[in-house]
């Protein structure tokens, strides 16, 4: 297959165009990509990663998470909310307390697998 050089004025031939159309047809739609980027952004923070690692060991009350994180309640709640909106956490309310757990127990294993290949 002949390659084209940027700035050379050459245009892709029909074979190249067909190949590019096949490739681009397999790329998710922009709205899906933006949603995926938002999910990835949710874990792109050391505080949120630490929360995920904490919850790997099971459900914790928000008061326990605050104690371990040594951060103010509004800060921890903010991070928990981001993780919850991204689908990483599930929660339940018991009286005045909210308990959090991982929505998928394999999240940490998946993160570790992703990061070990860098």
N, CA, C and O atoms as a DFTB+ gen file, in Angstrom:
472 C
 N C O
     1  1       0.843      -1.170       0.000
     2  2       0.000       0.000       0.000
     3  2       0.891       1.236       0.000
     4  3       1.827       1.340       0.792
     5  1       0.596       2.143      -0.873
     6  2       1.346       3.382      -0.990
     7  2       0.935       4.315       0.147
     8  3      -0.253       4.493       0.419
     9  1       1.924       4.903       0.804
    10  2       1.596       5.854       1.866
    11  2       1.677       7.263       1.308
    12  3       2.396       7.526       0.344
    13  1       0.930       8.165       1.928
    14  2       0.956       9.552       1.479
    15  2       1.751      10.370       2.486
    16  3       1.830      10.036       3.668
    17  1       2.324      11.429       1.993
    18  2       3.094      12.296       2.864
    19  2       2.283      13.563       3.124
    20  3       1.717      14.164       2.210
    21  1       2.247      13.946       4.394
    22  2       1.516      15.150       4.765
    23  2       2.178      16.340       4.089
    24  3       3.400      16.487       4.101
    25  1       1.361      17.164       3.514
    26  2       1.863      18.378       2.872
    27  2       2.371      18.159       1.462
    28  3       2.817      19.108       0.817
    29  1       2.317      16.941       0.968
    30  2       2.843      16.683      -0.376
    31  2       1.824      16.999      -1.460
    32  3       2.164      17.040      -2.642
    33  1       0.589      17.220      -1.067
    34  2      -0.451      17.497      -2.046
    35  2      -1.108      16.243      -2.571
    36  3      -2.112      16.317      -3.279
    37  1      -0.550      15.081      -2.231
    38  2      -1.141      13.817      -2.661
    39  2      -2.380      13.518      -1.834
    40  3      -2.425      13.799      -0.637
    41  1      -3.366      12.954      -2.475
    42  2      -4.570      12.535      -1.781
    43  2      -4.574      11.021      -1.688
    44  3      -4.011      10.342      -2.547
    45  1      -5.216      10.479      -0.633
    46  2      -5.289       9.023      -0.523
    47  2      -5.993       8.419      -1.737
    48  3      -6.939       9.001      -2.266
    49  1      -5.529       7.255      -2.170
    50  2      -6.178       6.574      -3.287
    51  2      -7.421       5.832      -2.781
    52  3      -7.704       5.830      -1.583
    53  1      -8.147       5.212      -3.687
    54  2      -9.410       4.544      -3.329
    55  2      -9.201       3.432      -2.306
    56  3     -10.029       3.246      -1.415
    57  1      -8.115       2.704      -2.427
    58  2      -7.822       1.611      -1.491
    59  2      -7.581       2.179      -0.083
    60  3      -8.060       1.634       0.912
    61  1      -6.837       3.274      -0.025
    62  2      -6.568       3.901       1.265
    63  2      -7.855       4.471       1.876
    64  3      -8.086       4.358       3.080
    65  1      -8.672       5.074       1.041
    66  2      -9.936       5.644       1.518
    67  2     -10.828       4.540       2.080
    68  3     -11.430       4.703       3.141
    69  1     -10.911       3.410       1.362
    70  2     -11.731       2.289       1.837
    71  2     -11.210       1.778       3.182
    72  3     -11.996       1.510       4.091
    73  1      -9.903       1.644       3.310
    74  2      -9.308       1.178       4.561
    75  2      -9.611       2.163       5.695
    76  3      -9.954       1.747       6.802
    77  1      -9.487       3.454       5.426
    78  2      -9.779       4.466       6.447
    79  2     -11.249       4.443       6.859
    80  3     -11.571       4.621       8.034
    81  1     -12.131       4.224       5.900
    82  2     -13.560       4.125       6.216
    83  2     -13.840       2.919       7.110
    84  3     -14.654       3.001       8.030
    85  1     -13.165       1.800       6.840
    86  2     -13.326       0.604       7.681
    87  2     -12.827       0.876       9.106
    88  3     -13.471       0.498      10.084
    89  1     -11.689       1.526       9.201
    90  2     -11.122       1.838      10.518
    91  2     -12.048       2.780      11.288
    92  3     -12.382       2.524      12.444
    93  1     -12.453       3.858      10.647
    94  2     -13.273       4.850      11.349
    95  2     -14.660       4.321      11.698
    96  3     -15.282       4.806      12.643
    97  1     -15.151       3.340      10.954
    98  2     -16.464       2.772      11.278
    99  2     -16.434       1.995      12.595
   100  3     -17.480       1.742      13.193
   101  1     -15.242       1.618      13.042
   102  2     -15.108       0.853      14.274
   103  2     -14.821       1.740      15.490
   104  3     -14.781       1.246      16.617
   105  1     -14.625       3.027      15.276
   106  2     -14.376       3.957      16.382
   107  2     -15.725       4.358      16.970
   108  3     -16.645       4.704      16.229
   109  1     -15.850       4.315      18.302
   110  2     -17.121       4.721      18.918
   111  2     -17.481       6.170      18.569
   112  3     -16.617       6.980      18.232
   113  1     -18.766       6.467      18.660
   114  2     -19.248       7.822      18.382
   115  2     -18.652       8.812      19.380
   116  3     -18.268       8.432      20.487
   117  1     -18.578      10.078      18.986
   118  2     -17.976      11.107      19.834
   119  2     -18.617      11.183      21.213
   120  3     -17.912      11.336      22.210
   121  1     -19.950      11.078      21.287
   122  2     -20.597      11.166      22.602
   123  2     -20.180      10.011      23.506
   124  3     -20.072      10.183      24.720
   125  1     -19.947       8.848      22.928
   126  2     -19.467       7.696      23.702
   127  2     -18.038       7.962      24.171
   128  3     -17.700       7.687      25.322
   129  1     -17.210       8.490      23.290
   130  2     -15.829       8.785      23.652
   131  2     -15.759       9.839      24.760
   132  3     -14.942       9.722      25.674
   133  1     -16.607      10.863      24.685
   134  2     -16.636      11.887      25.735
   135  2     -17.071      11.278      27.066
   136  3     -16.518      11.617      28.112
   137  1     -18.048      10.392      27.034
   138  2     -18.489       9.710      28.249
   139  2     -17.385       8.837      28.822
   140  3     -17.166       8.815      30.033
   141  1     -16.691       8.118      27.949
   142  2     -15.569       7.288      28.395
   143  2     -14.466       8.139      29.011
   144  3     -13.869       7.758      30.017
   145  1     -14.199       9.291      28.405
   146  2     -13.167      10.189      28.934
   147  2     -13.554      10.680      30.323
   148  3     -12.696      10.800      31.198
   149  1     -14.837      10.963      30.533
   150  2     -15.294      11.395      31.857
   151  2     -15.084      10.308      32.905
   152  3     -14.710      10.597      34.041
   153  1     -15.323       9.064      32.521
   154  2     -15.111       7.945      33.449
   155  2     -13.621       7.829      33.785
   156  3     -13.256       7.633      34.944
   157  1     -12.777       7.949      32.778
   158  2     -11.340       7.864      33.017
   159  2     -10.866       9.031      33.879
   160  3     -10.009       8.855      34.744
   161  1     -11.417      10.219      33.648
   162  2     -11.064      11.376      34.475
   163  2     -11.421      11.138      35.943
   164  3     -10.740      11.633      36.841
   165  1     -12.473      10.390      36.177
   166  2     -12.908      10.129      37.556
   167  2     -11.848       9.378      38.349
   168  3     -11.770       9.532      39.568
   169  1     -11.044       8.580      37.691
   170  2     -10.004       7.840      38.421
   171  2      -8.634       8.481      38.262
   172  3      -7.638       7.950      38.753
   173  1      -8.579       9.603      37.591
   174  2      -7.300      10.291      37.366
   175  2      -6.992      11.256      38.500
   176  3      -6.604      12.401      38.269
   177  1      -7.166      10.788      39.711
   178  2      -6.916      11.613      40.883
   179  2      -6.427      10.704      42.007
   180  3      -7.061       9.687      42.285
   181  1      -5.321      11.042      42.657
   182  2      -4.779      10.170      43.708
   183  2      -5.751       9.930      44.866
   184  3      -5.789       8.831      45.420
   185  1      -6.519      10.926      45.229
   186  2      -7.486      10.758      46.324
   187  2      -8.536       9.733      45.948
   188  3      -8.885       8.876      46.759
   189  1      -9.042       9.810      44.733
   190  2     -10.072       8.864      44.304
   191  2      -9.502       7.460      44.141
   192  3     -10.173       6.477      44.455
   193  1      -8.269       7.361      43.652
   194  2      -7.637       6.042      43.568
   195  2      -7.469       5.436      44.955
   196  3      -7.667       4.235      45.137
   197  1      -7.109       6.250      45.921
   198  2      -6.954       5.752      47.288
   199  2      -8.288       5.256      47.831
   200  3      -8.343       4.218      48.492
   201  1      -9.356       5.987      47.559
   202  2     -10.693       5.564      47.993
   203  2     -11.039       4.205      47.376
   204  3     -11.560       3.328      48.065
   205  1     -10.756       4.030      46.099
   206  2     -11.031       2.750      45.445
   207  2     -10.237       1.626      46.106
   208  3     -10.765       0.539      46.341
   209  1      -8.970       1.893      46.402
   210  2      -8.145       0.874      47.061
   211  2      -8.685       0.552      48.452
   212  3      -8.663      -0.607      48.867
   213  1      -9.163       1.547      49.170
   214  2      -9.774       1.307      50.487
   215  2     -10.968       0.375      50.369
   216  3     -11.120      -0.572      51.141
   217  1     -11.808       0.661      49.389
   218  2     -13.059      -0.084      49.241
   219  2     -12.846      -1.478      48.661
   220  3     -13.765      -2.297      48.647
   221  1     -11.654      -1.738      48.192
   222  2     -11.318      -3.088      47.716
   223  2     -11.510      -4.104      48.846
   224  3     -11.791      -5.276      48.598
   225  1     -11.356      -3.648      50.068
   226  2     -11.440      -4.530      51.229
   227  2     -12.853      -4.649      51.783
   228  3     -13.066      -5.301      52.805
   229  1     -13.822      -4.023      51.115
   230  2     -15.211      -4.146      51.533
   231  2     -15.851      -2.801      51.816
   232  3     -15.218      -1.747      51.746
   233  1     -17.108      -2.880      52.131
   234  2     -17.923      -1.695      52.374
   235  2     -17.391      -0.889      53.564
   236  3     -16.970      -1.446      54.578
   237  1     -17.425       0.435      53.408
   238  2     -17.038       1.335      54.485
   239  2     -18.055       2.455      54.612
   240  3     -18.629       2.919      53.628
   241  1     -18.260       2.870      55.841
   242  2     -19.099       4.029      56.119
   243  2     -18.310       5.277      55.725
   244  3     -17.083       5.292      55.819
   245  1     -19.001       6.305      55.292
   246  2     -18.322       7.528      54.890
   247  2     -17.477       8.080      56.042
   248  3     -16.424       8.670      55.799
   249  1     -17.911       7.903      57.268
   250  2     -17.118       8.388      58.406
   251  2     -15.784       7.652      58.502
   252  3     -14.781       8.244      58.900
   253  1     -15.761       6.371      58.142
   254  2     -14.512       5.606      58.147
   255  2     -13.582       6.088      57.029
   256  3     -12.371       6.197      57.220
   257  1     -14.157       6.370      55.882
   258  2     -13.363       6.853      54.753
   259  2     -12.742       8.203      55.100
   260  3     -11.571       8.443      54.807
   261  1     -13.522       9.081      55.721
   262  2     -13.018      10.396      56.131
   263  2     -11.845      10.237      57.092
   264  3     -10.841      10.939      56.971
   265  1     -11.971       9.316      58.044
   266  2     -10.909       9.082      59.032
   267  2      -9.619       8.652      58.357
   268  3      -8.552       9.185      58.663
   269  1      -9.705       7.689      57.437
   270  2      -8.513       7.188      56.754
   271  2      -7.916       8.244      55.831
   272  3      -6.695       8.378      55.745
   273  1      -8.758       8.981      55.152
   274  2      -8.280       9.954      54.167
   275  2      -7.656      11.186      54.820
   276  3      -6.848      11.882      54.205
   277  1      -8.037      11.450      56.072
   278  2      -7.549      12.639      56.780
   279  2      -7.801      13.911      55.980
   280  3      -6.950      14.796      55.881
   281  1      -9.006      13.966      55.414
   282  2      -9.455      15.135      54.655
   283  2     -10.819      15.540      55.196
   284  3     -11.521      14.716      55.783
   285  1     -11.201      16.794      55.005
   286  2     -12.511      17.229      55.501
   287  2     -13.660      16.495      54.815
   288  3     -13.535      16.043      53.677
   289  1     -14.763      16.388      55.516
   290  2     -15.944      15.683      55.004
   291  2     -16.385      16.198      53.635
   292  3     -16.679      15.382      52.761
   293  1     -16.447      17.534      53.402
   294  2     -16.880      17.984      52.069
   295  2     -15.945      17.515      50.943
   296  3     -16.402      17.207      49.842
   297  1     -14.661      17.463      51.218
   298  2     -13.698      17.012      50.201
   299  2     -13.911      15.540      49.881
   300  3     -13.965      15.158      48.712
   301  1     -14.029      14.718      50.907
   302  2     -14.243      13.284      50.700
   303  2     -15.570      13.044      49.991
   304  3     -15.644      12.227      49.072
   305  1     -16.613      13.746      50.409
   306  2     -17.929      13.597      49.768
   307  2     -17.868      13.974      48.295
   308  3     -18.493      13.324      47.457
   309  1     -17.124      15.015      47.983
   310  2     -16.953      15.438      46.584
   311  2     -16.338      14.310      45.759
   312  3     -16.824      13.993      44.673
   313  1     -15.267      13.704      46.278
   314  2     -14.595      12.624      45.554
   315  2     -15.480      11.378      45.452
   316  3     -15.506      10.715      44.415
   317  1     -16.194      11.066      46.516
   318  2     -17.115       9.925      46.481
   319  2     -18.202      10.147      45.434
   320  3     -18.579       9.217      44.721
   321  1     -18.700      11.361      45.343
   322  2     -19.750      11.680      44.376
   323  2     -19.250      11.503      42.939
   324  3     -19.975      10.989      42.087
   325  1     -18.030      11.924      42.677
   326  2     -17.462      11.762      41.329
   327  2     -17.346      10.273      40.988
   328  3     -17.711       9.849      39.892
   329  1     -16.838       9.493      41.930
   330  2     -16.702       8.045      41.690
   331  2     -18.063       7.374      41.527
   332  3     -18.221       6.454      40.725
   333  1     -19.034       7.844      42.290
   334  2     -20.388       7.285      42.198
   335  2     -21.005       7.609      40.837
   336  3     -21.581       6.731      40.195
   337  1     -20.889       8.864      40.394
   338  2     -21.446       9.267      39.094
   339  2     -20.794       8.522      37.936
   340  3     -21.435       8.264      36.917
   341  1     -19.513       8.176      38.094
   342  2     -18.799       7.449      37.042
   343  2     -19.118       5.960      37.059
   344  3     -18.706       5.224      36.162
   345  1     -19.852       5.513      38.080
   346  2     -20.266       4.117      38.140
   347  2     -19.312       3.189      38.873
   348  3     -19.481       1.971      38.819
   349  1     -18.315       3.734      39.556
   350  2     -17.351       2.901      40.261
   351  2     -17.842       2.462      41.637
   352  3     -17.358       1.471      42.183
   353  1     -18.798       3.195      42.198
   354  2     -19.262       2.902      43.551
   355  2     -20.755       2.644      43.591
   356  3     -21.526       3.156      42.779
   357  1     -21.135       1.829      44.568
   358  2     -22.545       1.722      44.927
   359  2     -22.622       2.138      46.389
   360  3     -21.628       2.108      47.114
   361  1     -23.800       2.519      46.797
   362  2     -23.949       3.023      48.152
   363  2     -25.298       2.643      48.708
   364  3     -26.242       2.337      47.979
   365  1     -25.357       2.672      50.029
   366  2     -26.629       2.435      50.700
   367  2     -26.651       3.315      51.936
   368  3     -25.620       3.609      52.541
   369  1     -27.844       3.721      52.284
   370  2     -28.022       4.581      53.445
   371  2     -28.566       3.747      54.596
   372  3     -29.497       2.961      54.426
   373  1     -27.982       3.928      55.748
   374  2     -28.434       3.257      56.958
   375  2     -28.562       4.323      58.037
   376  3     -27.568       4.740      58.632
   377  1     -29.775       4.754      58.281
   378  2     -29.993       5.867      59.209
   379  2     -29.389       7.131      58.624
   380  3     -29.708       7.519      57.499
   381  1     -28.522       7.767      59.383
   382  2     -27.874       8.991      58.890
   383  2     -26.555       8.688      58.177
   384  3     -25.927       9.591      57.625
   385  1     -26.134       7.424      58.188
   386  2     -24.846       7.057      57.613
   387  2     -24.996       6.501      56.200
   388  3     -25.966       5.814      55.879
   389  1     -24.015       6.817      55.372
   390  2     -23.963       6.286      54.012
   391  2     -22.771       5.341      53.938
   392  3     -21.665       5.678      54.360
   393  1     -23.013       4.163      53.398
   394  2     -21.980       3.143      53.257
   395  2     -21.675       2.966      51.770
   396  3     -22.582       2.879      50.942
   397  1     -20.386       2.916      51.449
   398  2     -19.953       2.783      50.066
   399  2     -19.227       1.468      49.853
   400  3     -18.575       0.943      50.755
   401  1     -19.354       0.949      48.643
   402  2     -18.608      -0.234      48.229
   403  2     -18.354      -0.131      46.730
   404  3     -18.970       0.679      46.038
   405  1     -17.443      -0.958      46.240
   406  2     -17.148      -0.974      44.806
   407  2     -18.327      -1.567      44.044
   408  3     -18.913      -2.559      44.478
   409  1     -18.669      -0.975      42.933
   410  2     -19.756      -1.519      42.109
   411  2     -19.342      -2.835      41.461
   412  3     -20.178      -3.685      41.156
   413  1     -18.040      -2.987      41.256
   414  2     -17.488      -4.225      40.696
   415  2     -16.233      -4.556      41.498
   416  3     -15.275      -3.783      41.469
   417  1     -16.209      -5.664      42.202
   418  2     -15.049      -5.997      43.036
   419  2     -13.739      -6.145      42.259
   420  3     -12.663      -6.135      42.856
   421  1     -13.823      -6.279      40.947
   422  2     -12.616      -6.470      40.138
   423  2     -12.027      -5.155      39.626
   424  3     -11.062      -5.170      38.862
   425  1     -12.594      -4.022      40.038
   426  2     -12.118      -2.722      39.554
   427  2     -10.627      -2.539      39.824
   428  3      -9.887      -2.113      38.938
   429  1     -10.185      -2.852      41.028
   430  2      -8.771      -2.667      41.372
   431  2      -7.888      -3.586      40.534
   432  3      -6.818      -3.171      40.088
   433  1      -8.314      -4.814      40.317
   434  2      -7.541      -5.732      39.471
   435  2      -7.426      -5.184      38.045
   436  3      -6.367      -5.272      37.423
   437  1      -8.520      -4.621      37.537
   438  2      -8.507      -4.050      36.190
   439  2      -7.573      -2.844      36.126
   440  3      -6.824      -2.689      35.161
   441  1      -7.614      -1.988      37.153
   442  2      -6.711      -0.833      37.198
   443  2      -5.262      -1.287      37.248
   444  3      -4.411      -0.762      36.529
   445  1      -4.989      -2.261      38.099
   446  2      -3.614      -2.773      38.211
   447  2      -3.138      -3.351      36.882
   448  3      -1.990      -3.141      36.489
   449  1      -4.004      -4.069      36.197
   450  2      -3.640      -4.640      34.901
   451  2      -3.350      -3.540      33.883
   452  3      -2.391      -3.630      33.117
   453  1      -4.173      -2.518      33.881
   454  2      -3.972      -1.389      32.975
   455  2      -2.639      -0.701      33.245
   456  3      -1.905      -0.364      32.316
   457  1      -2.335      -0.498      34.511
   458  2      -1.148       0.265      34.875
   459  2       0.147      -0.540      34.806
   460  3       1.220       0.050      34.682
   461  1       0.080      -1.852      34.882
   462  2       1.305      -2.645      34.842
   463  2       1.907      -2.680      33.444
   464  3       3.081      -3.019      33.291
   465  1       1.143      -2.345      32.439
   466  2       1.637      -2.395      31.057
   467  2       2.176      -1.060      30.558
   468  3       2.379      -0.886      29.356
   469  1       2.402      -0.142      31.443
   470  2       2.877       1.162      30.970
   471  2       4.361       1.253      30.995
   472  3       4.922       2.286      30.628
